[in-house]
Amino acid sequence: MRLGLDIGSRIISAAILSDGGEFLCLKQASTPADSYLNTLSTISKLIADITAEIPYDDVIGVAVPGFVHEGVAQNSFLDSLNDKHLQADLQASLGRHVVLANSGACFTLWEARHGRAKDVDCVFGMLIDDSSWGGLVIDNKLIRGRHDIAANWSHIPLPWPVPHELDGHECWCGRAACLDSFVSARGMEDDYFQITNTQLSATAIATAADAIDIVAESALQVLEDRIGRATALIINMVDPDVIVLGGAVGRFERLLTTVPRKWPGYIHGAKFKTQLVQSATGDNAVVAGAALLNS
Ligand SMILES: [Zn+2]
């Protein structure tokens, strides 16, 4: 068995999986707003609850919406985690060893070992949600990089920008024009708000586009072109066999056909063999991947 924990921006999940990747137990709680100590105590309670149901005393894998280098959280979408010694504090509060990695890395590890990219040599994962993250798995091994930021596609600038995209677009990370500020649920919602002065969720915008709302359709087409550019950049740099999309935005089904149509404009070559697929595990792919960190 393995135990994973996902510190999500809205929900914290704990899951125990069998060695074969089957979910045996899943427990969730709301993520405390802006309090590191409350986050630690919520995690302690979740782990106590789930291990009361299924006894487990081994290492816990933890997914973080940010980077963890030498045990310290950095560039986290959950600001309360930033600059905290998260590994040491979790180990002290849980009384056991923990292994941490970025949410996108955990997502990709799951998809490469048990999900839509199983038995594939080189897998790049793109988790497109409230914040967006990436992961790279080669030969079933998670590539972390020298600074634990491998596959950080979402905090580099939007490639091949058109002039109006160069104005503004502050990213929550403190920099400007990051891909995350365009290619994320929040980025899409901000774009829609700028045009309509109406606040709609990314999922509601996609639903409206399906119902032939012209403005929503236009917003979705702009997003698709930006994901097309982001994936083209990844193919130019990494050239993976498979790119797996996940998260609230990554699961829009039409992306599978609309995004590869953008590639000829941004990638040299005539016939593209990279497969674009979508996670079949939904939001739980991240906690499942976290459980695999200790393997
Ligand atoms: Zn950024």
Residues whose N, C-alpha, C, O or C-beta is under 5 A from the ligand:
A	BS01	ZN	S154 H155 C171 C173 R175 C178 D180
